[in-house]
Amino acid sequence: MAKLAVINRQAKREATVKKYAEKRKALFSIIQDPKATDEAREEARAKLQSFPRDASPVRLRNRCAITGRPRGTFRKFGLARNKIREIAMRGEIPGMIKASW
C-alpha cells in the first residue's frame, strides 16, 4: 500500500492538470501556429512557463486504484498486476481465466 500522502499528491496533480488543460491547449495552438507572430509565440511561451509544474500531464503517474502501487499497473483495469491476479482468481473479472498450457 502506497503512503497516503503520495496518493493524495497524485490526486492533487490530476486536479491541477484538469484545471489548466484548456489553457495549455490554447497556448500550444498559438505556439504551433505558423501564422502567429514571433511576439505572440513568445508571449504564449512565457504564459505557459508561468503555470505550475504540476499542470503538465507528463507529471502524472498511473497508480493502482486499490493499493496506489505505481509500478506494474494495467491501464485497461487501473489495477496493479498482483491485485488483478487476486481478483481474477476469485473469478470477479468476466472472461479472464488462469492460463494453462
MARLUMDREN-167280 format. One record per residue (C-alpha): residue in one letter; y, z, x. Coordinates in pm, whole numbers. Example, Ala and Ser with C-alpha at 12.3 -4.5 7.8 and 13.67 -1.06 7.14 Angstrom:
2
{"A"; {-450; 780; 1230}}
{"S"; {-106; 714; 1367}}
//
This chain:
101
{"M"; {0; 0; 0}}
{"A"; {334; -103; 144}}
{"K"; {612; 152; 164}}
{"L"; {819; 177; -150}}
{"A"; {1139; 114; 47}}
{"V"; {1005; -220; 171}}
{"I"; {907; -325; -181}}
{"N"; {1247; -222; -316}}
{"R"; {1423; -409; -36}}
{"Q"; {1229; -723; -130}}
{"A"; {1331; -683; -496}}
{"K"; {1694; -642; -391}}
{"R"; {1673; -960; -183}}
{"E"; {1524; -1152; -476}}
{"A"; {1812; -1041; -697}}
{"T"; {2068; -1143; -431}}
{"V"; {1906; -1485; -386}}
{"K"; {1912; -1540; -762}}
{"K"; {2276; -1429; -784}}
{"Y"; {2401; -1672; -518}}
{"A"; {2165; -1965; -592}}
{"E"; {2412; -2177; -791}}
{"K"; {2700; -2115; -548}}
{"R"; {2482; -2207; -250}}
{"K"; {2363; -2523; -423}}
{"A"; {2721; -2632; -493}}
{"L"; {2829; -2568; -134}}
{"F"; {2530; -2755; 8}}
{"S"; {2610; -3054; -212}}
{"I"; {2964; -3061; -67}}
{"I"; {2834; -3029; 289}}
{"Q"; {2580; -3311; 244}}
{"D"; {2814; -3541; 51}}
{"P"; {2905; -3836; 278}}
{"K"; {3225; -3899; 81}}
{"A"; {3361; -3547; 130}}
{"T"; {3640; -3495; 381}}
{"D"; {3587; -3305; 703}}
{"E"; {3820; -3030; 584}}
{"A"; {3622; -2985; 261}}
{"R"; {3295; -2967; 455}}
{"E"; {3437; -2715; 699}}
{"E"; {3568; -2502; 412}}
{"A"; {3227; -2516; 239}}
{"R"; {3052; -2408; 562}}
{"A"; {3294; -2117; 601}}
{"K"; {3230; -2003; 242}}
{"L"; {2855; -2035; 294}}
{"Q"; {2874; -1820; 607}}
{"S"; {3071; -1554; 419}}
{"F"; {2778; -1495; 180}}
{"P"; {2544; -1204; 256}}
{"R"; {2245; -1283; 474}}
{"D"; {2006; -1179; 200}}
{"A"; {2144; -1457; -22}}
{"S"; {1931; -1704; 172}}
{"P"; {1588; -1774; 15}}
{"V"; {1437; -1803; 362}}
{"R"; {1453; -1425; 394}}
{"L"; {1217; -1372; 101}}
{"R"; {857; -1278; 168}}
{"N"; {556; -1337; -57}}
{"R"; {407; -998; -138}}
{"C"; {110; -878; -341}}
{"A"; {217; -774; -691}}
{"I"; {-14; -471; -685}}
{"T"; {-1; -335; -331}}
{"G"; {304; -502; -178}}
{"R"; {97; -634; 113}}
{"P"; {293; -912; 289}}
{"R"; {4; -1100; 450}}
{"G"; {-291; -1282; 301}}
{"T"; {-114; -1340; -29}}
{"F"; {-227; -1624; -254}}
{"R"; {63; -1796; -429}}
{"K"; {-148; -1901; -726}}
{"F"; {-230; -1541; -817}}
{"G"; {51; -1349; -649}}
{"L"; {-206; -1110; -508}}
{"A"; {-339; -1025; -164}}
{"R"; {-684; -1152; -66}}
{"N"; {-852; -812; -93}}
{"K"; {-715; -748; -445}}
{"I"; {-824; -1096; -555}}
{"R"; {-1173; -1015; -430}}
{"E"; {-1186; -684; -614}}
{"I"; {-1060; -832; -941}}
{"A"; {-1289; -1137; -912}}
{"M"; {-1592; -917; -850}}
{"R"; {-1515; -732; -1174}}
{"G"; {-1504; -1072; -1349}}
{"E"; {-1142; -1042; -1460}}
{"I"; {-1035; -1383; -1326}}
{"P"; {-1170; -1656; -1557}}
{"G"; {-1368; -1927; -1382}}
{"M"; {-1383; -1751; -1046}}
{"I"; {-1733; -1671; -922}}
{"K"; {-1875; -1546; -598}}
{"A"; {-1964; -1826; -361}}
{"S"; {-2326; -1857; -255}}
{"W"; {-2494; -2131; -55}}
//
